[in-house]
């Protein structure tokens, strides 16, 4: 079983409380903290645009007002946030939407199931390129198969 506690556990004190509550629970619940760190300005701008467009918090504001409000919120959050750094705890740090992932004290099923799932998550839009493999073998071979979806390859 996996439970996700979606909250802003932004201080060491708050995370220690959660860890204590879970480990002292009769079922001895395991805890893994997940921290997302984004310092890529382009990703942040795109994230802000999406948040402003989709959140009801900003529906009554102009884009400029909403952006200023959101940036104020982020600045306030950054002032109190304490990054994960206790190397005795289990945690996963995701940098810039999975361009880099740091895993600490994650073993067994977590390493086999949860980490690959987090790595596979794609947030936002990005191009997807599909390509068809080119001709294999000698360019002088003339045995080819043609279908309606794939025109015949050009031979040399």
VEXFI-331713 format. One record per residue (C-alpha): residue number from 1; residue in three letters; x, y, z. Coordinates in Angstrom, 1 decimal, padded with zeros to 4 digits. Example, Ala and Ser with C-alpha at 12.3 -4.5 7.8 and 13.67 -1.06 7.14 Angstrom:
2
<site><k>1</k><r>ALA</r><c1>012.3</c1><c2>-004.5</c2><c3>007.8</c3></site>
<site><k>2</k><r>SER</r><c1>013.7</c1><c2>-001.1</c2><c3>007.1</c3></site>
! end
This chain:
156
<site><k>1</k><r>UNK</r><c1>000.0</c1><c2>000.0</c2><c3>000.0</c3></site>
<site><k>2</k><r>UNK</r><c1>001.1</c1><c2>003.5</c2><c3>-000.7</c3></site>
<site><k>3</k><r>UNK</r><c1>-000.4</c1><c2>006.7</c2><c3>000.7</c3></site>
<site><k>4</k><r>UNK</r><c1>000.5</c1><c2>010.1</c2><c3>-000.6</c3></site>
<site><k>5</k><r>UNK</r><c1>000.2</c1><c2>013.0</c2><c3>001.9</c3></site>
<site><k>6</k><r>UNK</r><c1>000.0</c1><c2>016.0</c2><c3>-000.3</c3></site>
<site><k>7</k><r>UNK</r><c1>001.0</c1><c2>019.0</c2><c3>001.8</c3></site>
<site><k>8</k><r>UNK</r><c1>003.6</c1><c2>021.6</c2><c3>002.0</c3></site>
<site><k>9</k><r>UNK</r><c1>005.9</c1><c2>020.1</c2><c3>004.6</c3></site>
<site><k>10</k><r>UNK</r><c1>008.3</c1><c2>022.9</c2><c3>004.2</c3></site>
<site><k>11</k><r>UNK</r><c1>010.3</c1><c2>022.8</c2><c3>007.5</c3></site>
<site><k>12</k><r>UNK</r><c1>012.4</c1><c2>020.2</c2><c3>009.2</c3></site>
<site><k>13</k><r>UNK</r><c1>010.2</c1><c2>020.5</c2><c3>012.3</c3></site>
<site><k>14</k><r>UNK</r><c1>007.0</c1><c2>019.6</c2><c3>010.3</c3></site>
<site><k>15</k><r>UNK</r><c1>008.7</c1><c2>016.7</c2><c3>008.5</c3></site>
<site><k>16</k><r>UNK</r><c1>010.0</c1><c2>015.3</c2><c3>011.8</c3></site>
<site><k>17</k><r>UNK</r><c1>006.5</c1><c2>015.4</c2><c3>013.2</c3></site>
<site><k>18</k><r>UNK</r><c1>005.2</c1><c2>013.5</c2><c3>010.2</c3></site>
<site><k>19</k><r>UNK</r><c1>008.0</c1><c2>011.0</c2><c3>010.5</c3></site>
<site><k>20</k><r>UNK</r><c1>007.3</c1><c2>010.5</c2><c3>014.2</c3></site>
<site><k>21</k><r>UNK</r><c1>003.6</c1><c2>010.0</c2><c3>013.7</c3></site>
<site><k>22</k><r>UNK</r><c1>004.1</c1><c2>007.5</c2><c3>010.9</c3></site>
<site><k>23</k><r>UNK</r><c1>006.8</c1><c2>005.4</c2><c3>012.6</c3></site>
<site><k>24</k><r>UNK</r><c1>004.9</c1><c2>005.3</c2><c3>015.9</c3></site>
<site><k>25</k><r>UNK</r><c1>001.7</c1><c2>004.2</c2><c3>014.2</c3></site>
<site><k>26</k><r>UNK</r><c1>000.6</c1><c2>000.7</c2><c3>015.0</c3></site>
<site><k>27</k><r>UNK</r><c1>001.1</c1><c2>-000.3</c2><c3>011.3</c3></site>
<site><k>28</k><r>UNK</r><c1>004.6</c1><c2>001.3</c2><c3>011.3</c3></site>
<site><k>29</k><r>UNK</r><c1>004.1</c1><c2>003.3</c2><c3>008.1</c3></site>
<site><k>30</k><r>UNK</r><c1>007.2</c1><c2>004.0</c2><c3>006.0</c3></site>
<site><k>31</k><r>UNK</r><c1>007.8</c1><c2>007.6</c2><c3>004.9</c3></site>
<site><k>32</k><r>UNK</r><c1>009.5</c1><c2>009.0</c2><c3>001.8</c3></site>
<site><k>33</k><r>UNK</r><c1>009.6</c1><c2>012.7</c2><c3>001.3</c3></site>
<site><k>34</k><r>UNK</r><c1>009.6</c1><c2>014.0</c2><c3>-002.3</c3></site>
<site><k>35</k><r>UNK</r><c1>011.0</c1><c2>017.5</c2><c3>-003.0</c3></site>
<site><k>36</k><r>UNK</r><c1>010.7</c1><c2>019.2</c2><c3>-006.3</c3></site>
<site><k>37</k><r>UNK</r><c1>013.3</c1><c2>021.8</c2><c3>-007.1</c3></site>
<site><k>38</k><r>UNK</r><c1>013.0</c1><c2>024.1</c2><c3>-010.1</c3></site>
<site><k>39</k><r>UNK</r><c1>015.6</c1><c2>026.7</c2><c3>-010.9</c3></site>
<site><k>40</k><r>UNK</r><c1>015.2</c1><c2>026.8</c2><c3>-014.7</c3></site>
<site><k>41</k><r>UNK</r><c1>013.7</c1><c2>030.2</c2><c3>-015.5</c3></site>
<site><k>42</k><r>UNK</r><c1>012.0</c1><c2>029.0</c2><c3>-018.7</c3></site>
<site><k>43</k><r>UNK</r><c1>010.3</c1><c2>026.1</c2><c3>-016.8</c3></site>
<site><k>44</k><r>UNK</r><c1>009.2</c1><c2>028.5</c2><c3>-014.0</c3></site>
<site><k>45</k><r>UNK</r><c1>007.7</c1><c2>031.0</c2><c3>-016.5</c3></site>
<site><k>46</k><r>UNK</r><c1>005.8</c1><c2>028.1</c2><c3>-018.2</c3></site>
<site><k>47</k><r>UNK</r><c1>004.6</c1><c2>026.8</c2><c3>-014.8</c3></site>
<site><k>48</k><r>UNK</r><c1>003.5</c1><c2>030.3</c2><c3>-013.8</c3></site>
<site><k>49</k><r>UNK</r><c1>001.6</c1><c2>030.7</c2><c3>-017.1</c3></site>
<site><k>50</k><r>UNK</r><c1>-000.2</c1><c2>027.4</c2><c3>-016.6</c3></site>
<site><k>51</k><r>UNK</r><c1>-001.0</c1><c2>028.1</c2><c3>-012.9</c3></site>
<site><k>52</k><r>UNK</r><c1>-002.4</c1><c2>031.5</c2><c3>-013.7</c3></site>
<site><k>53</k><r>UNK</r><c1>-004.5</c1><c2>030.2</c2><c3>-016.6</c3></site>
<site><k>54</k><r>UNK</r><c1>-005.9</c1><c2>027.2</c2><c3>-014.7</c3></site>
<site><k>55</k><r>UNK</r><c1>-006.3</c1><c2>028.3</c2><c3>-011.1</c3></site>
<site><k>56</k><r>UNK</r><c1>-009.5</c1><c2>029.9</c2><c3>-009.9</c3></site>
<site><k>57</k><r>UNK</r><c1>-007.4</c1><c2>032.0</c2><c3>-007.5</c3></site>
<site><k>58</k><r>UNK</r><c1>-006.4</c1><c2>034.2</c2><c3>-010.5</c3></site>
<site><k>59</k><r>UNK</r><c1>-009.6</c1><c2>034.2</c2><c3>-012.6</c3></site>
<site><k>60</k><r>UNK</r><c1>-010.6</c1><c2>037.7</c2><c3>-011.5</c3></site>
<site><k>61</k><r>UNK</r><c1>-007.2</c1><c2>039.2</c2><c3>-012.2</c3></site>
<site><k>62</k><r>UNK</r><c1>-005.3</c1><c2>040.4</c2><c3>-015.2</c3></site>
<site><k>63</k><r>UNK</r><c1>-002.3</c1><c2>038.3</c2><c3>-016.2</c3></site>
<site><k>64</k><r>UNK</r><c1>000.1</c1><c2>040.9</c2><c3>-014.8</c3></site>
<site><k>65</k><r>UNK</r><c1>-001.8</c1><c2>041.1</c2><c3>-011.5</c3></site>
<site><k>66</k><r>UNK</r><c1>-001.9</c1><c2>037.3</c2><c3>-011.2</c3></site>
<site><k>67</k><r>UNK</r><c1>001.8</c1><c2>037.0</c2><c3>-012.0</c3></site>
<site><k>68</k><r>UNK</r><c1>002.8</c1><c2>039.5</c2><c3>-009.4</c3></site>
<site><k>69</k><r>UNK</r><c1>000.5</c1><c2>037.8</c2><c3>-006.8</c3></site>
<site><k>70</k><r>UNK</r><c1>002.0</c1><c2>034.4</c2><c3>-007.7</c3></site>
<site><k>71</k><r>UNK</r><c1>005.5</c1><c2>035.6</c2><c3>-007.5</c3></site>
<site><k>72</k><r>UNK</r><c1>004.8</c1><c2>037.2</c2><c3>-004.1</c3></site>
<site><k>73</k><r>UNK</r><c1>003.5</c1><c2>033.8</c2><c3>-002.9</c3></site>
<site><k>74</k><r>UNK</r><c1>006.5</c1><c2>032.0</c2><c3>-004.1</c3></site>
<site><k>75</k><r>UNK</r><c1>008.9</c1><c2>034.6</c2><c3>-002.5</c3></site>
<site><k>76</k><r>UNK</r><c1>007.1</c1><c2>034.2</c2><c3>000.8</c3></site>
<site><k>77</k><r>UNK</r><c1>007.3</c1><c2>030.4</c2><c3>000.5</c3></site>
<site><k>78</k><r>UNK</r><c1>011.0</c1><c2>030.5</c2><c3>-000.3</c3></site>
<site><k>79</k><r>UNK</r><c1>011.8</c1><c2>032.5</c2><c3>002.8</c3></site>
<site><k>80</k><r>UNK</r><c1>010.5</c1><c2>029.8</c2><c3>005.1</c3></site>
<site><k>81</k><r>UNK</r><c1>011.3</c1><c2>026.6</c2><c3>003.1</c3></site>
<site><k>82</k><r>UNK</r><c1>014.0</c1><c2>024.3</c2><c3>004.4</c3></site>
<site><k>83</k><r>UNK</r><c1>015.4</c1><c2>021.8</c2><c3>001.9</c3></site>
<site><k>84</k><r>UNK</r><c1>015.6</c1><c2>018.1</c2><c3>002.6</c3></site>
<site><k>85</k><r>UNK</r><c1>019.1</c1><c2>017.4</c2><c3>004.0</c3></site>
<site><k>86</k><r>UNK</r><c1>018.8</c1><c2>014.7</c2><c3>006.7</c3></site>
<site><k>87</k><r>UNK</r><c1>020.7</c1><c2>011.9</c2><c3>005.1</c3></site>
<site><k>88</k><r>UNK</r><c1>019.1</c1><c2>009.4</c2><c3>007.6</c3></site>
<site><k>89</k><r>UNK</r><c1>015.6</c1><c2>010.0</c2><c3>006.1</c3></site>
<site><k>90</k><r>UNK</r><c1>014.3</c1><c2>008.5</c2><c3>002.9</c3></site>
<site><k>91</k><r>UNK</r><c1>013.7</c1><c2>011.1</c2><c3>000.2</c3></site>
<site><k>92</k><r>UNK</r><c1>013.6</c1><c2>011.8</c2><c3>-003.5</c3></site>
<site><k>93</k><r>UNK</r><c1>014.6</c1><c2>015.1</c2><c3>-004.9</c3></site>
<site><k>94</k><r>UNK</r><c1>013.4</c1><c2>016.0</c2><c3>-008.4</c3></site>
<site><k>95</k><r>UNK</r><c1>015.3</c1><c2>018.7</c2><c3>-010.2</c3></site>
<site><k>96</k><r>UNK</r><c1>013.7</c1><c2>020.7</c2><c3>-013.1</c3></site>
<site><k>97</k><r>UNK</r><c1>010.9</c1><c2>018.2</c2><c3>-013.8</c3></site>
<site><k>98</k><r>UNK</r><c1>013.0</c1><c2>015.1</c2><c3>-013.8</c3></site>
<site><k>99</k><r>UNK</r><c1>016.1</c1><c2>016.3</c2><c3>-015.6</c3></site>
<site><k>100</k><r>UNK</r><c1>017.9</c1><c2>015.0</c2><c3>-012.5</c3></site>
<site><k>101</k><r>UNK</r><c1>016.7</c1><c2>012.9</c2><c3>-009.6</c3></site>
<site><k>102</k><r>UNK</r><c1>018.5</c1><c2>012.3</c2><c3>-006.3</c3></site>
<site><k>103</k><r>UNK</r><c1>017.4</c1><c2>009.3</c2><c3>-004.2</c3></site>
<site><k>104</k><r>UNK</r><c1>018.4</c1><c2>008.8</c2><c3>-000.6</c3></site>
<site><k>105</k><r>UNK</r><c1>017.7</c1><c2>005.6</c2><c3>001.4</c3></site>
<site><k>106</k><r>UNK</r><c1>015.3</c1><c2>004.1</c2><c3>-001.1</c3></site>
<site><k>107</k><r>UNK</r><c1>015.4</c1><c2>000.3</c2><c3>-001.4</c3></site>
<site><k>108</k><r>UNK</r><c1>013.4</c1><c2>-002.7</c2><c3>-002.5</c3></site>
<site><k>109</k><r>UNK</r><c1>010.0</c1><c2>-002.1</c2><c3>-003.9</c3></site>
<site><k>110</k><r>UNK</r><c1>010.4</c1><c2>001.7</c2><c3>-003.7</c3></site>
<site><k>111</k><r>UNK</r><c1>013.4</c1><c2>001.6</c2><c3>-005.9</c3></site>
<site><k>112</k><r>UNK</r><c1>011.8</c1><c2>-000.7</c2><c3>-008.3</c3></site>
<site><k>113</k><r>UNK</r><c1>008.4</c1><c2>000.9</c2><c3>-008.6</c3></site>
<site><k>114</k><r>UNK</r><c1>008.1</c1><c2>004.4</c2><c3>-007.2</c3></site>
<site><k>115</k><r>UNK</r><c1>011.4</c1><c2>005.9</c2><c3>-008.5</c3></site>
<site><k>116</k><r>UNK</r><c1>010.8</c1><c2>004.8</c2><c3>-012.1</c3></site>
<site><k>117</k><r>UNK</r><c1>007.2</c1><c2>006.1</c2><c3>-011.9</c3></site>
<site><k>118</k><r>UNK</r><c1>008.4</c1><c2>009.5</c2><c3>-010.8</c3></site>
<site><k>119</k><r>UNK</r><c1>011.1</c1><c2>009.6</c2><c3>-013.5</c3></site>
<site><k>120</k><r>UNK</r><c1>008.4</c1><c2>008.8</c2><c3>-016.1</c3></site>
<site><k>121</k><r>UNK</r><c1>006.1</c1><c2>011.6</c2><c3>-015.2</c3></site>
<site><k>122</k><r>UNK</r><c1>005.9</c1><c2>014.3</c2><c3>-017.8</c3></site>
<site><k>123</k><r>UNK</r><c1>004.6</c1><c2>017.6</c2><c3>-016.7</c3></site>
<site><k>124</k><r>UNK</r><c1>003.8</c1><c2>020.2</c2><c3>-019.3</c3></site>
<site><k>125</k><r>UNK</r><c1>003.9</c1><c2>020.1</c2><c3>-023.1</c3></site>
<site><k>126</k><r>UNK</r><c1>006.9</c1><c2>019.1</c2><c3>-025.2</c3></site>
<site><k>127</k><r>UNK</r><c1>007.4</c1><c2>017.9</c2><c3>-028.7</c3></site>
<site><k>128</k><r>UNK</r><c1>007.4</c1><c2>014.2</c2><c3>-029.4</c3></site>
<site><k>129</k><r>UNK</r><c1>009.5</c1><c2>013.0</c2><c3>-032.3</c3></site>
<site><k>130</k><r>UNK</r><c1>008.7</c1><c2>009.8</c2><c3>-034.1</c3></site>
<site><k>131</k><r>UNK</r><c1>011.0</c1><c2>008.4</c2><c3>-036.7</c3></site>
<site><k>132</k><r>UNK</r><c1>011.0</c1><c2>005.4</c2><c3>-038.9</c3></site>
<site><k>133</k><r>UNK</r><c1>014.1</c1><c2>003.3</c2><c3>-039.1</c3></site>
<site><k>134</k><r>UNK</r><c1>016.0</c1><c2>003.8</c2><c3>-042.4</c3></site>
<site><k>135</k><r>UNK</r><c1>017.1</c1><c2>001.1</c2><c3>-044.8</c3></site>
<site><k>136</k><r>UNK</r><c1>019.3</c1><c2>-001.6</c2><c3>-043.3</c3></site>
<site><k>137</k><r>UNK</r><c1>021.9</c1><c2>-003.6</c2><c3>-045.2</c3></site>
<site><k>138</k><r>UNK</r><c1>023.7</c1><c2>-002.7</c2><c3>-048.4</c3></site>
<site><k>139</k><r>UNK</r><c1>022.3</c1><c2>000.1</c2><c3>-050.5</c3></site>
<site><k>140</k><r>UNK</r><c1>022.5</c1><c2>-002.2</c2><c3>-053.5</c3></site>
<site><k>141</k><r>UNK</r><c1>020.0</c1><c2>-004.7</c2><c3>-052.2</c3></site>
<site><k>142</k><r>UNK</r><c1>016.7</c1><c2>-004.4</c2><c3>-054.0</c3></site>
<site><k>143</k><r>UNK</r><c1>014.4</c1><c2>-006.5</c2><c3>-051.8</c3></site>
<site><k>144</k><r>UNK</r><c1>012.0</c1><c2>-004.0</c2><c3>-050.1</c3></site>
<site><k>145</k><r>UNK</r><c1>008.5</c1><c2>-004.1</c2><c3>-048.9</c3></site>
<site><k>146</k><r>UNK</r><c1>006.1</c1><c2>-001.2</c2><c3>-049.6</c3></site>
<site><k>147</k><r>UNK</r><c1>003.0</c1><c2>-000.5</c2><c3>-047.7</c3></site>
<site><k>148</k><r>UNK</r><c1>000.5</c1><c2>002.4</c2><c3>-048.0</c3></site>
<site><k>149</k><r>UNK</r><c1>001.9</c1><c2>003.9</c2><c3>-044.8</c3></site>
<site><k>150</k><r>UNK</r><c1>005.5</c1><c2>003.6</c2><c3>-045.8</c3></site>
<site><k>151</k><r>UNK</r><c1>006.7</c1><c2>004.6</c2><c3>-049.2</c3></site>
<site><k>152</k><r>UNK</r><c1>009.6</c1><c2>002.6</c2><c3>-050.7</c3></site>
<site><k>153</k><r>UNK</r><c1>013.1</c1><c2>003.6</c2><c3>-049.7</c3></site>
<site><k>154</k><r>UNK</r><c1>015.2</c1><c2>005.4</c2><c3>-052.2</c3></site>
<site><k>155</k><r>UNK</r><c1>018.0</c1><c2>003.1</c2><c3>-053.5</c3></site>
<site><k>156</k><r>UNK</r><c1>021.4</c1><c2>004.4</c2><c3>-054.5</c3></site>
! end
